[in-house]
Amino acid sequence: MMTGETFEYAIKKDVRNNPIVREVDRQRHRDMWRSVALSVFVVVVLLFSAWQHFELLRHGYLLEQMQKERALEDEISRHLRLEIETLRSPQRIERLAVDRLRMVAPGPGDAAVIERVVPTPPPPKSVVALR
């Protein structure tokens, strides 16, 4: 049976663990660094994969935007070609000449035919006189 003395001794006993030095477990230390390196590698691979995925999405959006811009430019080009063909129309040009410039259509007797004069070829060298 415990007496009051032994109980009191058990409570008041002061244990000092200062001289105890913890020994480094090299295998555990190596395993910890190996786990850290593997974790860093996995994180780098995941970040690289995410970066590629987001770059692919960004390029997809850029491609879609460029296709929309090209379709708009094609529509503008088609509209401008139609306008050019409308402006080149002979009926429109004649109407503008008559209305704005006060020109008149020539009559059958107003036309003058100019004939092109074809120059004669030079004579052969045997015919040319020497001086």
C-alpha positions as MATLAB code, in Angstrom:
seq = 'MMTGETFEYAIKKDVRNNPIVREVDRQRHRDMWRSVALSVFVVVVLLFSAWQHFELLRHGYLLEQMQKERALEDEISRHLRLEIETLRSPQRIERLAVDRLRMVAPGPGDAAVIERVVPTPPPPKSVVALR';
ca = [
       0.000    0.000    0.000;
       1.219    3.477   -0.763;
       1.997    5.653    2.072;
       1.768    9.395    2.004;
       5.530    9.640    1.779;
       5.979    7.622   -1.398;
       3.084    9.306   -3.097;
       4.495   12.707   -2.267;
       7.918   11.629   -3.537;
       6.391   10.477   -6.846;
       4.705   13.821   -7.443;
       7.611   16.023   -6.448;
      10.228   14.140   -8.425;
      11.675   16.421  -11.111;
      12.894   14.608  -14.214;
      15.300   16.479  -16.479;
      15.683   15.238  -20.042;
      18.221   17.807  -21.142;
      21.129   15.472  -21.621;
      19.091   13.288  -23.967;
      20.108   14.009  -27.596;
      17.742   12.949  -30.316;
      19.469   10.884  -32.942;
      18.821   11.781  -36.612;
      17.251    8.924  -38.513;
      18.987    9.134  -41.894;
      16.648    6.689  -43.636;
      13.579    8.638  -42.505;
      15.276   11.891  -43.540;
      16.048   10.440  -46.997;
      12.457    9.191  -47.363;
      11.116   12.610  -46.419;
      13.268   14.365  -49.057;
      12.341   11.749  -51.636;
       8.636   12.384  -50.879;
       9.158   16.137  -51.146;
      10.968   15.763  -54.498;
       8.251   13.471  -55.849;
       5.556   15.918  -54.710;
       7.354   18.843  -56.356;
       7.697   16.827  -59.578;
       3.970   15.959  -59.583;
       3.043   19.616  -58.957;
       5.325   20.766  -61.806;
       3.804   18.192  -64.171;
       0.274   19.254  -63.187;
       1.120   22.952  -63.637;
       2.689   22.260  -67.040;
      -0.365   20.270  -68.101;
      -2.714   23.024  -66.920;
      -0.602   25.630  -68.728;
      -0.795   23.652  -71.985;
      -4.549   23.228  -71.575;
      -5.133   26.954  -71.013;
      -2.829   27.903  -73.898;
      -4.804   25.555  -76.150;
      -8.048   27.189  -75.034;
      -6.605   30.669  -75.591;
      -5.446   29.765  -79.100;
      -8.859   28.258  -79.813;
     -10.540   31.526  -78.814;
      -8.075   33.513  -80.929;
      -8.732   31.247  -83.920;
     -12.488   31.653  -83.508;
     -12.116   35.439  -83.282;
      -9.941   35.503  -86.424;
     -12.469   33.379  -88.307;
     -15.234   35.822  -87.331;
     -13.078   38.762  -88.465;
     -12.318   37.018  -91.765;
     -16.016   36.331  -92.368;
     -16.743   40.016  -91.694;
     -13.953   41.096  -94.062;
     -15.251   38.691  -96.743;
     -18.716   40.235  -96.383;
     -17.266   43.749  -96.710;
     -15.237   42.652  -99.741;
     -18.315   41.155 -101.405;
     -20.282   44.338 -100.725;
     -17.494   46.528 -102.182;
     -17.175   44.356 -105.316;
     -20.916   44.642 -105.860;
     -20.692   48.419 -105.428;
     -17.783   48.603 -107.932;
     -19.740   46.607 -110.510;
     -22.752   48.866 -109.955;
     -20.612   51.979 -110.426;
     -19.038   50.563 -113.629;
     -22.421   49.941 -115.208;
     -22.588   51.571 -118.695;
     -26.203   52.667 -118.137;
     -25.222   54.526 -114.945;
     -22.229   56.187 -116.628;
     -24.412   57.325 -119.545;
     -27.066   58.673 -117.174;
     -24.435   60.641 -115.190;
     -22.885   62.005 -118.399;
     -26.230   63.201 -119.679;
     -27.686   64.517 -116.395;
     -24.690   66.000 -114.554;
     -22.269   66.855 -117.334;
     -24.931   67.882 -119.873;
     -23.422   65.702 -122.578;
     -25.466   64.572 -125.549;
     -25.317   61.364 -127.485;
     -23.675   61.820 -130.932;
     -25.892   61.561 -134.002;
     -25.130   59.370 -136.978;
     -23.433   62.223 -138.841;
     -21.420   63.479 -135.860;
     -19.023   60.577 -135.794;
     -15.666   60.995 -137.522;
     -13.642   57.954 -138.418;
      -9.916   58.411 -138.101;
      -7.863   55.940 -140.023;
      -4.572   54.796 -138.672;
      -1.691   55.443 -141.033;
       0.688   52.533 -141.188;
       4.287   53.687 -141.713;
       6.069   52.193 -144.682;
       8.905   49.807 -143.932;
      12.420   51.107 -144.650;
      13.869   50.113 -148.019;
      16.403   47.292 -148.175;
      20.076   48.250 -147.807;
      20.839   47.431 -151.421;
      18.547   50.233 -152.611;
      19.900   52.965 -150.313;
      22.365   55.327 -152.009;
      25.739   55.967 -150.466;
      26.912   59.541 -150.024;
];
